Amino acid sequence: MGAILGGRNRKYNLFTSHFSYGDVAQMVERSLSMREHPLQQHPLTSLQCGALLQSFTNTKSFKQGQQLHAHMISFSILENNTYLNTKLAAFYAGCGLMSQAEVIFDGIVLKNSFLWNFMIRGYASNGLPMKSLVLYREMLCFGQRADNFTYPFVLKACGDLLLVEIGRRVHSEVVVCGLESDIYVGNSLLAMYAKFGDMGTARMVFDRMAERDLTSWNTMISGYAKNADSGAAFLVFDLMGKAGLFADCTTLLGLLSACADLKAVKQGKVIHGYAVRNSIGNYNNFFTNSLIEMYCNCNCMVDARRLFERVRWKDTVSWNSMILGYARNGDAFESLRLFRRMALDGSGPDQVTFIAVLGACDQIAALRYGMSIHSYLFTLFTSCFDEMPDKSLVSWSAMVAGYGLHGRGKEAISILDGMKANSVIPDNGVFTSILSACSHAGLVVEGKEIFYKMEKEYNVKPALSHYSCMVDLLGRAGHLDEAYEIIRTMEIKPTIDMWAALLTASRLHKNVKLAEISAQKVFDMNPKGVSSYICLSNIYAAEKRWDDVERVRAMVRKKGLKKSPGCSFIELDNMVHRFLVGDKSHQQTEDIYAKLNELKQQLKEAGYKPDTSLVFYDVEEEVKEKMLWDHSERLAIAFALINTGPGTVIRITKNLRVCGDCHTVTKLISELTGREIIMRDIHRFHHFTKGFCSCGDYW
């Protein structure tokens, strides 16, 4: 028998050296089954168990690790064995089972740095950052020194919790310990400060790093991109090339995010070409989806569609990017067609899909189609916000955005108060929605107060989207000089959206000089954007500067640019009817224009006078009046009045901003006919009833 046991022990000693995962699995099964033989009642040695636990930790082999745990309990191997208990706690922590790891950890009297580090890492990596920080402090209190394996996960926990002051304190401890030069600790510092939105400090750490690897560069690029400083992301990428490093998939993902933010399709195509030439991202759906998203954000739907069709295995994100892209770029019909194709393809839609499709329905007033989707999402929509037991950040954000779209700015601000009362921390998106709501409602004082409280009270550093909202808010209210000052004194480069907002505000408040400055900036950043040329032309027309009008229109013709025609949509009996300006293609054209003439007479009797200053052509007043009466939303209203009964709500969607005269006419029609008219233009909803509009004539 001794010979048998001796042979068995020699066999097991071989397993303490290097072995494959398959060997380990077979060994466990063999070793556990040995207990069934009467001559083989001896347990594995402590050294053998330790070697197996280490292998199972490396491969995250949970099932085999549990079997080995049971074996050690059965033979009382774990009793008073700090070495094995440490290995076992590390195994459970490595597998993400922190409650089991914690039980074992608490039972160990002499804890070494390996065990402390594994537990801190486990908490930080498994969504329990606060426990990670608490354990870190306990570790220091027990006299155990932190090292270069401790700090990366402590810094990660600080970043995840956005604990800026604690993060800076830990950074100081890193410096005192002389570990700032460690590349892994340095990269963790970069990631933490990027999460804080403090790219200035991140850059300072980056510049002081004695050694940088690809992760260092990627962290800086993605950090700048996520913090809306896309220009800096590209500068770092240039420096990376000069340092002799080659981009990988992570690098390009950060740059694509920057391109999407800047709408820099030229740079995006360069990155796409680089990826193709270097075989980066091949068969990587995440990378391909990021490319599609970039093209959609840059309004390059042809390129996005070409890439989409080449994807052999399209996942939900691929479909969502295209459906949302078409909806966002004004092609609601194609968005809905693609959604139907997605359903036929058997791909499962998610919440993002339905949000995109409902947005497309909203664009073309496809109310019934939208309602059918609403029914499909019964569990998602049946409970209203107030009845939700657990309101997530997304729920609060949706309410803020909804109030903003409907011009209810004060209600949007009240949501921020509700979030504070419920200990929900608002993010960048929430503040963007609130500031946008303030802009639509003309709440200048409130908007400025929220903007300046963002960083001070909520630790949210203003991003480009917030500056854009502030320019829009101040510009709409007529504070043009203040809006211009924000753009001029910003620490980060202004975007095209900011200059476009200032241009629109200059048109509203007839500031030609500022309009020319902002228009030139828009031309430089997007020479193919026709709307800015049209806006400047209209400003000149309002001032009767017809030579300048012709000069701008000549530029448009020379560049081959075309303005999208104004059109309005209305749904009736499951059909969407579209009307263009002066449209006479509808089968009920005669009845529609007869109704318009009838309305015109009623409005004149009610004291209406057309605002012909909104017609930007050098023609007679009579011609200008006729041009106003041919606007698409008036045709849609006349059509609705003919084909629906008294009391029926009229719902219209327009692809452009509703003009001031049509806004006045719609208010009067709602009073004369007793109808409620809901109109969604490119910016917001207008609820017309009894001669008033929900926007308060501020849109």
N, C-alpha and C positions, 0 to 999 in steps of 0.2 A: 504493500500500500504506500509505503514511503516513497518507493520508486515512482509510483504513479503520480503522487502529489508533487514530488520533485520535478518530474517532467512537466507537470501542469504549470508550476511556477516559472520554469524556464521559458515556457511558451508565452506566458503573460508578460514576462520581462521584455520580450521582443516588442510588445505593443507600446511600451513607454517611449520608444523612439518614434521617428516620423512614420505616419501611416495615412492612408487616404480616408475620405469620408465613408466610402463603401466598406472598407476594412473595419472602421470604428463601429458602424451599424451592426455588422455581422458579429463583431466581438461582444457587443452588449447583449445581443440575443443569445449567443453561446454562453456567456458568463452567467446570465440570469437563469438560463435553463439548467445549468449545472447543479443548482440546488435540488433538482428533482432526483438526482442520483445519490444513493446512500453513501457512496465513497467520496462524493465531491461536496462536502458541506462547508468548505473553507471559503471565506469572503475574499474579495479583491483587496489588495493592499492599499494603504493610504496614497502611496505614490501613483499606483495605477489609476485609482479613482480621480486623483488630481489631473493626471494627463488626459483622461477621458473628458472630464469637465471642461478643461481648457479647449479641447477640440470641439465639444458641443457648443461652447460659447462662441468660438470663431465662426462656426457654421450655422449658429442659431437653431440647433436641432432640439427643439423643445420636447418632443415625444421621448426621444432617447434619454435626454437629460432627466426627465421625470422618472423614467424607469430606473436610472442609476440612483436617483435620490431615494427611491423606494428600497433599492438594494442596500444602500448605506444605512437607512433607518432600520431595516430588518436585522442587520448584523451589528448594529450599534457602533458603526464606524465613525459617526459624526460627533460622538460624545467627547467633549473636552479637546476637540481637534480644530484649533483655530485656522490652521492651513486649509482644511477642506471646507469649513463653513464659509471662509472668505471666498474660496473658489465658487461655492454654491450660490452665495449671494450675488457674486459677479455674473454668474450664469443667468440667473433670473432677471437681473437688471439689464443684461445684454439682450435678453429676449423681450424686454419691454414690460415684464410682469413685476411692476414695482411693489405691489402689496406683498407678494411672496418674498421678494428681496428684502423688504423692510423688516419683516418678521425675523428673518435669519440675521440681518444686520443688527437689530436691537439685542439679540442674544449673544453677540460676540463682545467679549470684554476688551480684548486687546486688538484694536482696529489699526491696521497699517494704512499708509497713504494710498496703496493700490485699491483698497476697499472703499475708502472715502471718495476717491476719484471716480470709481466705477458707479457709485451710488449718485454722486452729483451729476455725472454724465447721463445716467439713466433717467433721472428726474427731468433734466433739461431737454433731453431728446424725446421724451414721451409726453409732452404737453403739461408738465408740472414744474414750471420755472420757479414759482415761489418756494416750493419745497427744496428745490436745488439751492436757492440762496440761503434758506434757513439752515440747511445742512452744512453749507460752506461756513457759516458763522459758528456753528457747533464745532466744526473741525478745528477752527482757529482757537476756540475756547478750550479745547482738549489739548492744546499745545502742538497740534500736528501742523507742519508747514505746508502751505500750498505750493505747487510747482507748475511746470509748463503743461502738465496734463490736467491740472485743476482749472486754471484760468480760462481756457477757451470756452468751457461750458458755463462757467459763472458769468462771463461776458455775454454769452448767448442768452442766458436767462434774463439778464438786465435789459438787453435789446428787445426781447420778446415782450417784456412787461413795460417797456418804455420808461424805465426808472432811471432818468437822466442823472440825478445827483448821486445815486448809488453806483451807477456805472462809472462816473468820473472818479468816485472814491476808490473803486476797484482798480481803475486805471492807475491811480496814484500808487496803490499797493504793488501793482505790476512793476512800476518804475523802481520802487524801493527795493524790490526783490531782484532787480537786474534782469528781468525776463522780457523787457520790451523788444529786445533784439531777436527773440525767438520767433521764427517765421509763423508758426501756428498761432501763437499768442497775438502777434501783430495782425494777422489776417482776421482774427476774432475781434480785435479792436476796430478794424475797418468796418466789419459787418455791423457791429453794435452802433457805431456812430452813424452809419448809413440808415439804420432803422430809426435813430433819433432824428434824422433829417439834418444832422450837423455835418455836412460834407466839408466844411472848412477845417474842422478838427480832424476828420478822416484824412483829408489831404495832407495835413501836417504830420500825422502818424505815418502815412504812406511815404512822404518825402524823407522821413528820418529812418526808414527801414533799411538796414544794411544789406539785407537780402530780400528779393521779391520773387515769388513764383507766379505761375499763371493765375492761380487763385487770387493773388493780391490784385493783379490788374483787372481781372473779371469782377471782383468785388467793387472796385472803384467805378468801373464802367456801368455796372447794373445799379450801383448806388446813385450815381448822377442821373441815370435814366429814370429811376423810380422817384427821385426828388425833383423831377421836372427841370433838370439842367442838362438838356440833351446836347447842347453845344460843348459843354465840358466833357461829356462822355466821349464825343468824337475826338477831342483834343488828347484825352488819355489814350485812346486807341492809336492815334498817330505816334505818341511817345512810346507806346508798346512796340510798334513796328520798328522804331529807331533803336529800341533796346535789343532787337534781334529775336523777339518772341513771335510765335505764330498763333493766330486766333484759333480757338476751338469752338464747339457748338455753344457753350455757355457765353463766350465772348459775343458771338453773333446774335444771340438772343437778346442780350442787353442793348446792342446797337439797333436791332430791329425795333425794340420798344422806343428807343430815342427817335428813330425815323418816323414811327407812327405818331408820336407826340408832336414832332415838328412838321408833319406832313411832307417830309423830305423824301419824295419818291426817287429822286435821282440817286441819293446815297443808298437808299434801300435796294435799288437795282444793282448797285455796285456790290453790296453785301451778298445779294442773291447770286450774282455771278461768281464771287469769291467762293461761296459755298459749293457751287456746282463744280468749279475747277478743282477744288481740293477735296471733293467727295465728303463734305461735312454735312451732316444731317440726313444722309441717305437712309431711307426706311425709318426715319424718326418723325412720327406724326406730330409731335409737339413742335418741332422746328418748322415743319411744313405749315402747320396751322398758324404759327407766328408770322410766317411770310404772307399767308393769305390775309391775316388780320391787318398787317402793315399796308398791303395794297388797298384793302377796303377803306382803311382810315385815310389814305391818300386819294380817295375817290378814283382809283384806277381799277374799276370793276372788271374791265376786259382782262387785265393781267391776273387779277385774283381768280376769275372764272377759269382762265386757261390752266392755271396751276391746280385749281380745285378738281378739274376734270381729269387731270393726270394722276390724282391720288387714287390708287387702286382700292385701298381699304379705308373708306371715309368713316371717321368716328363722329360722335355727336358734336364735338367741338368744331370739326370741319364744316358740318352743315350749319351750325349756329353762326359761324363767322360770315358765311356767305348770305344767309337769310338776314342777319342783322346788318350786314354791309349794304345790301340792296335797300333795305328799309331806311337806313340812315342816309343814304344817298338819293332818296326820293323816288326810287323805283319800287313802289309798293306791290305792283302787280307781279313783277318778277320774284319778289320776296315770297309772295303767297304761292306762286307756281313752284318755287323750289321747296317750300314746305310740303306741298302736296307730293312732290317727287320723293322727298325724304320719307314720308309716311309709306308710300308704295315700296320704297327700297327696304323697308323693315327696320330702319334705324330708330332708336328710341328717343323721342324728344324729352327735354328736361325743362326746368323753369326758365332758363335763358331763352330757349326756343320760343316758348309761349309769350314771353315778354316781347320778343322781337316781332312775332306774328301779330300780337295785339296792337303793337305800334304801327305795323303796316296797315292793319284794318282801320286804325284811327286816321291814317293819312288819306285814305280813299273813302272814308265814311262807310266802310263795310260793317255796319253795326251788327247785322244778323250773323255774319260769318264770325265776327269777334265773339258774339254771345254763344255760338256753338262751341268755341274753344273754351269760353268761360265755363260752360256746363261740363266739358271734358275735365276741367280742372276744379271740379266741385269741391274737393277737400281743401284746395288751396285758397279758394275765394269765399266759401260760405261764411266763415267767421270774420267779422269785421275787426278792425284794429283794436278797439276798446275791449273786445271780448277775448283777445289772445292772452292766454295765461303766461306765456314766456315770449316776450318781444325781443327779437334779436336786433342787432345793429342794422341788418338789411330791412327789417320791418319799419324801424324808425326812419331810416333813410327814404324808404318808399313814400311814407306819409309826408315828409318834408318836400320831396320832389313833386308829389301830387298837388299839395297846396300851392306850390310855386307855379305850376302850370296853369292853375285856375285863378291866379292872381290874388290868392289869399295869403299875403305876406305875414300878417300878424299871427295867423294860425300856425304858419311854418315856424315862426320864432317861438311860439308856445311849445312846440314839439321839442325844441332845444332845452327848454326849462323842464319838460317832462323827462327827457333823457338824464338830465342832471339829478332829478329827484329819484330816478331809478338806478342811479350809479352806472349808467351806460356812457362810455367815453366816446364822443363823436369823432369821426375820422375826417380825412380830407374831403371825401365825397359828400358827407353831411354838410360841411361848411360851404362847399360849392353850391349845393342846392339851396341852402338858407340865404346865402348872399344873392343868388339868382332870383329867389323869391322876393327879396327886398328890392331888387332892381325893378322887377315887374310891377311891384306895388308902390314904388316911389318912396320907400322907407329909407331915406338917406341917413338920418341920424342913427337909426337902429342898425343899419348895415355897417356904418363906420365903427360903431361901438363893438359889434361882433367881430369885425375884421381885426381890430386892435386887441381884442381879448383872446383871440385864437391861441397865440403863442404864450401869452402871459398866464392864462388860466387853464388852458387845455393842452399845452405843450405841442401844438400843431403849428409848424412853421408854414407861413403862407407860401403856396405854390403858384405856378403860372395861372391855373384855373381861378384861383382866388383873386389874383391881380386883375384878370380879365373881367371878373364880375364887378370889381370895384370901379374899373374904368367905365363899364356899361352903366352901373348905378349912378355914378357922378355925371356921366355924359347925358343920360336920359333926363336927369333933373336940371340940366343946364349949367352944371358946375364944370364947364369945359376946361378952364385953366387948371383946376385942381386935378382933373382926370389926366390932362397932358403932363402935369408935374409928376404924377405917379409913374407914368411910362418913362419919363426922362430920368428919374432918380432911382429906378429899380436896380437891385444888385444883379439880377439875371436879365438876359436879353429878352426884350418884349417879343411876343408872338404876333402872328398875322391877325389873330382874333382880336387882340387888343387894339391894333391900329384900325381894323374894320369897325369895331365898336365906336371908336372915336370919330371915324368918318361918318357913320350913321348919325351919331349925336350932333355932329357939325351940320349935317343936312337938316335935322329937326330944328336946330336953333339958329340956322342961317349964318354960320360962321365960315365964310368962304376961305379965309386964310388958313385956318386950322384944317379945313377939309382938304385943301391942296397938299398940305404937309403929310397928313395921314394917308391920303390917296396915293401919293408917290411911294410911301413906304410899302403899301399893299401891292402896288404895281411891281416894285422891286422883288418882293418876296414871292409873289404869285402872278407872273405876267399873263397867265392864261385865265385868270379869274374875271369873268365878264361883269359880275355884279358891282365891283368897285368902280369900273369905268362908267356903268350906268348911273351909279349913285352920284359921281362927280358931275356927269352930264346933267342930271336932274337939278343939282345945286346951281349950276350955271344957268339952266333954263329958268329956275325960279327967280333969278336975278336979271333975267332977260339979256344975258350975255350970249347971244346966239352964235357969235363967231367962235367962242370957246366951246359951245355945245357941239358945233360942227367939227371942231378940231378933235375933240374926244371921240366922237362917233367915227371919224375917219381912222383914228387909231384902232378902234374896234374892228372896222372893216379890213384894215390892213393886216391885222393879226388873225383874221378869219374866225373871230369869236362870235358866238351867237347866244342871245339871251333866251332863257327858258320861258316859253309863253305862260302867262297866268292862266291857271285852270282850277275849276272847282268841281268837287265830287259830291254826289248825293246818292244814297241807296233807297230804292223803292221796289217792293215785291221781289226781293232777292237779286235785284239787278243794280249794278253801280252805273250811274249816268255821269258822264264827264262833259263839262262845258268849258270851252275856250272863250277868249275875249271876242265878242262879235260873232259868236258861233251861230251858224244857220244850218248845221248838218243834222240836227235832231228832228225826228219825225213829227214832233209837236211844235216845230218852230213858230208857225203862225199863231198858235194859241199862246205860246210863251211871250212873244213880242206884243200881242194884244193885251196880255195881262200886265206887261211892263208899262205900256202906255196908260192903262187904267191907273196903275200905281203912281205914275208920274203926275197925273192930274190930281189925284188925292193928296199927294205930298205937297204940290204947289199950293193947294187950297189950305194946307196945314201950315204954310209959311216957309217951306223948304226952299233954300237957294243953293244951287250947286257951287261947289268950291272948285272953280276952273283953274286955280293956281296949281292944282295937283296934276294937270295935264301939261307935260313938258314938251310941247310942240308949238312952233310959231304959226298958229292958225287962228281963224276967227273964233269968237266966243261960242257961237252956235255949234260949230264943229266940235269944240272942246266938250260942250254939254253932251252931245251925242256920244262922244268917245267914252265919257263917264258912264252913260247908261248902258253901254255894251259890255261892261265888266262882268266877268264870269260868275261872281257870286250873286249878282242880281238876276242873271238868267236862271241860276239854280234855285233861288228863292221863288221866282215866278213859277217855275216848273213844279215846285213843292206845293205852292198854294193851289194850283190847278188840280193836282192829283191826290191831295190828302184832305181829309175832312176837318172841320173846325175843332180847335183844341189840340190837334196833333202837333207834337214837338217836331220842329224842322232841324235836322242835323246836317251840317255842311262842313266839308274840309277844303281848304285852299292851300295850294303849294307855295304861295308867296305871302308876304305880309299884307293884311287887308288895308286898303288905302283909307285915308281920313274921311273922304266923301262917302264911300261905301259903308263905313262904320256909322256915320250919321244917318244914312238912308235906312240901314238895317234897324237901328234904334226906333226910327219913326214907323217903319213897317210893323215892328213888334207891337207898337202902341195902337196903330190903326186897325190891325187884324186880330189883336188879342192873342197872337201866337207867341210861344217861346221859341227863340231861334238860337241854337248852339252852333257856333262857328269855331273851328280849329284852324288857325293860320299857322305859318311856319314857326311862330314863336310861342303861342299859347292858346288857351281856350277863351272864347268870349261868350258869355251867357246874356243874350238880349231878352229883356222882358219888360213890358209896360213902358217902353221908351227909355229904358236905362240899360247900361252894360256893366257886367261884373268887374271890368277892368277900370271903371271910373274914368274912362277916356284917357287912360295912361297905359300905353302899350308900345 
